[in-house]
Amino acid sequence: MRLDHIAYRVANRKKTAQFFIDAFSYKIEDDFELVFDNNETARCYAMGPPERGKYLDIKFIQYFSGFTHGPMQYHASPEIFVSEGSSDSVVGKWVEARDGIGGIHHLAYEVDSVKIQMEKWLRLGYAEFTTQEPMSCPGLVQCFTKPSELTGVIYEFIERSGKGFCKENVLDLMTSTEGL
């Protein structure tokens, strides 16, 4: 399991994205708009880490270091997802409820099977989920927890067989968090 991405809901996505570009060398890889059922919108950036394209573009690079404790692992930085919403959108309301600033909305962890991870967390009493079943798009399966009673964090489980985000899943995931 690895940290896949960190999602921020903010008042100003351009300024926030520029901060990640200047401070951490992230790059905007996708820029898109989502339209909710009430015609409110959210503008989103998917940002890639500076390592992407610089090294081999794979999840992990393993090499033997010659030490007796075994292989070392290299782990690329997570992607960053930044969204800004119109005033009555799910995103806009969430930001407004946090003094108009927003913040980290969720941490997404890549897993081998979202369904199995959901079943495990339910069985162990770690979380409730915003949907009964995972959301799917070609090459992508995802779900959100409700805020954890232990950490206050919303967790996302994500299973990828492709690359990138799926706008339909993002819209459905955002809608599933209304009222959180």
N, C-alpha and C positions, 0 to 999 in steps of 0.2 A: 504494500500500500504506500502511495506517495502523495504528497500535497500537489494537487493538479493546478488549482487556481485559487486566488483570493478575490472575492467579489465585493466591490464597494458600491454603495448607493450614495450619491453626492448631490450637492446643490449646483455645482459647476464642473461638468465632466472635462471640459477643455483645460481649465486650470489644473484640475487633478491629474489629467493625463500628462500635461506638461511637467508637473512635478515629478512623476515617475520617469519621464524621459530624461529630464535634467539631473535628477538625484540618483537614479539607478540604471540609466541607459536602456530602459525598456523602449519598445517600438510599437506603434499602432499597426496592427495587422488587419483589423476589420473595423468598419464604422457602419453601423446600421441603425434603423429606427424600427421600433415595434409599435403597433397600434392595438390598443385594448378594445374590448367590446363596447365601452362607453366613448370611444373615439379619442380618449386621452392617449398620450404617447410616452415612450421612453427612448432616448437616444443612447446608444451603447458603443463602447470601444472594447475590442478584444486586443490585449497588448501582449506581445511576446517578450520573453526575457532576452537579455543581451547575449547569452550563450547560444541562442538558436542560430544555426548557420555558421557559427564560429568553430564549433566542434562537430563531431558526428551528431546528426539529428536523430538520436535515439533516446529512449527513456533512461537507460543506465549504461555507463561505460565501466566495465570491470577489467581490472588488470591485476596481475600478481606482483606484489611489491617486494617479494623476497623475505618478508617477515614470516615468522612461524604462525601468526594468528590468522593467516588465510588471506583471501582476496580483499582488496579495497574497493569501495564503490564510489562513483561520482554521481551526483544527483543534480540535474539542472534545476534552476530556479523555477518557481511556479509562474504560470501565466497570471495576468491581472485583468480583471473584467470591471469596467467602470460604466455605471449607468446614471443618467439624470432624467427625471420624469417631469411631465407637466403637472400642474398643481393637484388635479384630482385623480392622477394615476396611482397605481399601487406604489410605484417608486417615489413619486412626489409626496404622498402621504407619509411614507416611512421616513423620508428625510425630514419633513416638517415635524414629525413626532420626536425627532432627535435634535431639537433646537435649530432646525433649518440647516444643519451642517451635514448630517448623515454619518457615514462611517462604514466599517466592515459589516457587510450584510451576512456573508457566510464564508466558510472554508470548505473547499471541495477536495475530496480525497478520491483518487483513482483506485478502483477495486476490480477484482477479477469478475465478480458477479454482483450487480446491484441487488437483485432479488435475494440472493443468499445473505448478503450483508444486512438487508432490511430484516429478514427473518431472524438472524442472529441477534440484532440489536433489540428487536421486539421481545424475543425469548429472554434476553438478559435484563430487560427493563431499562435499557439505556436511553430510549427515545420513543417519541411518537412521531409519525410522519405526516406530512401535509396532504398526501394522497395514499390510497390503499395499494396502488400498483405503481411500479416505475413508469416513467415517461420514455417513449422510444422514438427515435428518428433513425434513418439508415446510418449505421456506424456509431450510434450513440444511445446509451441508456442512462437515465438520471433520476434522482429523487432528492427531496429535501426533508430534513427533520424539522420538527418544531424546535424552538430554543431549548437547549439542554438545561435540565434542572441543576446540573452540576457546574456548567461553565457559562451558561447564558448564550452560548453560540449556536447558530443554525449550522448544521453540517449538510453537505451535499455528498452523495456517493455518485460517482461517474464511471461508466464502463465504456471504453473507447475501442472501436475496431477501425476507426478512421481518424481524421485529424480535424480539429476546429470545433466550432459551435454550430448548433442547429437552431435557427431563429424560432421555429415552432416550439421546440422544447423550452427555450428561454422564455418565451411568452407564457407558456403553460406553467412553468416553474414560478415565474413572478406572480402570476395570478393566484397560484396555490398558497402564496404567503400573505395574501390580503388579510388584514386583521392581526398579524403577528407583531 
